[in-house]
Amino acid sequence: MMVVEQFQAAREQTIDWLITSGLSAFEGYAIGQVLNRAWIKYNSRLLLDLHDEGERSWLAAQAEWLAKLGSLGGPVSLLAAVRAID
């Protein structure tokens, strides 16, 4: 699977989980904000080839995404999909 496809698959799984999770609109909004930040950092890393700084920025965004999902009871398979993004 291509790197971008990994991100898109994890993003879609996150959205699908949100739809069926029964979380409040506020919690859904918070996850949406985390996804947006992760997408920006991920794209910056790929497009600008920032190496160390871009990698650190992406890893921080990925960790934030994982933390938010974990704190709201995200399924193990979803957490694994997010962790698998290169």
Beta strands, then each sheet from edge to edge (+ up, - down):
end
